[in-house]
């Protein structure tokens, strides 16, 4: 015979999980937790929800959105609390996302002090890395932080059709 899980009030869950009661209510609104109501209408949670909250917080620390976390939790049978095996299986699927974020942050770190194709506040550097605003021809945004290289931009600038399509750079006020 299995012992029924103990229920704890929201304040106890907040204290033991280190997550504010307001955040627990928000998680419930988002479908990440489910409370049981006492006769007086107060929220109570299963003690096993401590592990569920830990799962949500760990997934948020990884950088997952609440939608991604909700989707992961929905893969569990009977909306049960994730087990260590569940975490292992789900985290394996998140590796490519993490690897892409790490690569993006590494690129950002490595190019942080270089001209990014816009807003670098260095006219002389932009003249070297982005003559006539050639990076803008590749699309909007901080092109070099998005992965374009100054070599690619300059090579495209050498093509005759690219030269014809470039507009004169806007005049800057001193």
C-alpha positions as CSV (number, residue, x, y, z in Angstrom):
1,X,0.0,0.0,0.0
2,X,1.4,3.4,-1.0
3,X,1.3,6.3,1.4
4,X,-0.5,9.3,0.1
5,X,1.6,12.4,-0.5
6,X,1.6,15.0,2.3
7,X,0.1,18.4,1.4
8,X,1.8,21.6,2.5
9,X,0.5,25.2,2.5
10,X,1.9,27.7,0.0
11,X,3.9,29.5,2.6
12,X,5.7,26.2,3.5
13,X,6.4,25.5,-0.1
14,X,7.7,29.0,-0.6
15,X,10.0,28.7,2.5
16,X,11.3,25.2,1.6
17,X,11.8,25.9,-2.1
18,X,13.2,29.4,-1.8
19,X,10.7,30.7,-4.3
20,X,8.3,33.5,-3.4
21,X,4.6,32.7,-2.9
22,X,3.8,35.1,-5.7
23,X,6.1,33.2,-8.1
24,X,4.4,29.9,-7.0
25,X,1.0,31.4,-7.8
26,X,2.4,32.6,-11.2
27,X,3.7,29.1,-11.9
28,X,0.3,27.8,-11.2
29,X,-1.3,30.3,-13.5
30,X,1.2,29.2,-16.2
31,X,0.2,25.5,-15.7
32,X,3.5,24.5,-14.2
33,X,2.1,23.7,-10.7
34,X,-1.3,22.6,-9.5
35,X,-2.6,23.4,-6.0
36,X,-5.3,21.9,-4.0
37,X,-7.6,24.2,-2.1
38,X,-8.5,23.9,1.5
39,X,-12.1,24.4,2.7
40,X,-11.2,28.0,3.4
41,X,-9.8,28.4,-0.1
42,X,-6.1,28.4,0.8
43,X,-3.6,26.9,-1.6
44,X,-1.9,23.6,-0.6
45,X,0.6,21.6,-2.7
46,X,1.9,18.1,-2.6
47,X,5.2,17.8,-0.9
48,X,6.5,16.3,-4.1
49,X,5.8,19.7,-5.7
50,X,9.1,20.8,-4.1
51,X,10.9,18.7,-6.7
52,X,8.7,20.1,-9.4
53,X,9.5,23.7,-8.4
54,X,13.2,22.7,-8.3
55,X,12.8,21.4,-11.9
56,X,11.2,24.6,-13.0
57,X,13.9,26.8,-11.4
58,X,16.7,24.6,-12.8
59,X,15.2,24.7,-16.3
60,X,14.9,28.5,-16.0
61,X,18.5,28.8,-15.0
62,X,19.4,26.8,-18.1
63,X,17.6,29.6,-20.0
64,X,14.4,27.8,-21.0
65,X,11.2,29.7,-21.5
66,X,8.2,28.9,-19.4
67,X,6.6,27.5,-22.6
68,X,9.5,25.1,-23.1
69,X,9.3,24.1,-19.4
70,X,5.5,23.6,-19.6
71,X,6.0,21.4,-22.8
72,X,8.6,19.3,-21.0
73,X,6.4,18.8,-18.0
74,X,3.5,17.8,-20.2
75,X,5.5,14.9,-21.5
76,X,5.4,13.3,-18.1
77,X,2.7,10.7,-17.4
78,X,-0.2,11.8,-15.2
79,X,1.4,15.2,-14.6
80,X,3.8,13.6,-12.1
81,X,6.8,15.3,-10.6
82,X,10.0,14.8,-12.7
83,X,12.3,12.0,-11.6
84,X,16.1,12.1,-12.0
85,X,15.7,9.9,-15.1
86,X,13.2,12.4,-16.5
87,X,15.6,15.2,-16.0
88,X,18.4,13.2,-17.7
89,X,16.2,12.5,-20.7
90,X,14.8,16.1,-21.0
91,X,18.2,17.8,-20.4
92,X,19.7,15.7,-23.3
93,X,17.2,17.3,-25.6
94,X,18.1,20.8,-24.4
95,X,21.9,20.4,-25.1
96,X,21.7,21.8,-28.7
97,X,19.9,24.9,-27.4
98,X,22.5,25.4,-24.8
99,X,25.3,24.8,-27.2
100,X,23.9,27.4,-29.6
101,X,23.5,29.9,-26.7
102,X,27.1,29.3,-25.5
103,X,28.4,29.8,-29.1
104,X,26.3,33.0,-29.4
105,X,27.6,34.3,-26.0
106,X,31.2,33.4,-26.9
107,X,30.9,35.3,-30.2
108,X,29.5,38.3,-28.3
109,X,32.3,38.2,-25.8
110,X,35.0,37.9,-28.4
111,X,33.5,40.7,-30.5
112,X,32.4,43.0,-27.7
113,X,35.2,45.5,-28.2
114,X,35.2,45.4,-32.0
115,X,32.9,47.4,-34.2
116,X,29.5,45.7,-34.5
117,X,28.3,47.4,-37.7
118,X,26.1,49.9,-35.8
119,X,26.4,52.2,-32.8
120,X,30.0,51.6,-32.0
121,X,30.5,55.4,-31.8
122,X,33.8,55.1,-33.7
123,X,33.6,56.7,-37.1
124,X,37.2,55.8,-38.0
125,X,36.6,52.1,-37.1
126,X,33.3,52.0,-38.9
127,X,35.0,53.4,-42.0
128,X,37.3,50.3,-41.8
129,X,34.8,47.6,-40.8
130,X,31.7,49.0,-42.4
131,X,32.4,51.4,-45.3
132,X,29.3,53.1,-46.7
133,X,27.3,51.1,-44.2
134,X,27.8,47.9,-46.3
135,X,26.8,45.7,-43.3
136,X,23.3,47.1,-43.6
137,X,23.0,45.4,-47.1
138,X,23.0,42.1,-45.2
139,X,20.0,42.9,-43.1
140,X,19.0,44.8,-40.0
141,X,20.5,44.6,-36.6
142,X,24.0,44.3,-35.3
143,X,25.3,42.3,-38.2
144,X,28.7,41.4,-36.8
145,X,27.2,40.2,-33.5
146,X,24.7,38.2,-35.6
147,X,27.6,36.3,-37.2
148,X,28.5,38.3,-40.3
149,X,32.2,39.0,-40.5
150,X,33.8,42.2,-41.7
151,X,35.7,40.1,-44.3
152,X,32.3,38.9,-45.8
153,X,30.9,42.4,-45.8
154,X,34.0,43.8,-47.5
155,X,34.0,40.9,-50.0
156,X,30.4,41.6,-50.9
157,X,31.3,45.3,-51.3
158,X,33.8,44.4,-54.0
159,X,31.1,42.9,-56.2
160,X,29.9,45.4,-58.9
161,X,26.1,45.0,-58.1
162,X,26.9,45.7,-54.4
163,X,28.7,48.9,-55.2
164,X,25.8,50.2,-57.3
165,X,23.3,49.4,-54.5
166,X,25.1,51.1,-51.7
167,X,23.8,54.5,-50.7
168,X,26.0,57.2,-49.5
169,X,26.3,57.0,-45.7
170,X,24.0,59.4,-43.8
171,X,25.6,62.6,-42.7
172,X,26.4,62.6,-39.0
173,X,26.1,65.6,-36.8
174,X,29.1,66.6,-34.8
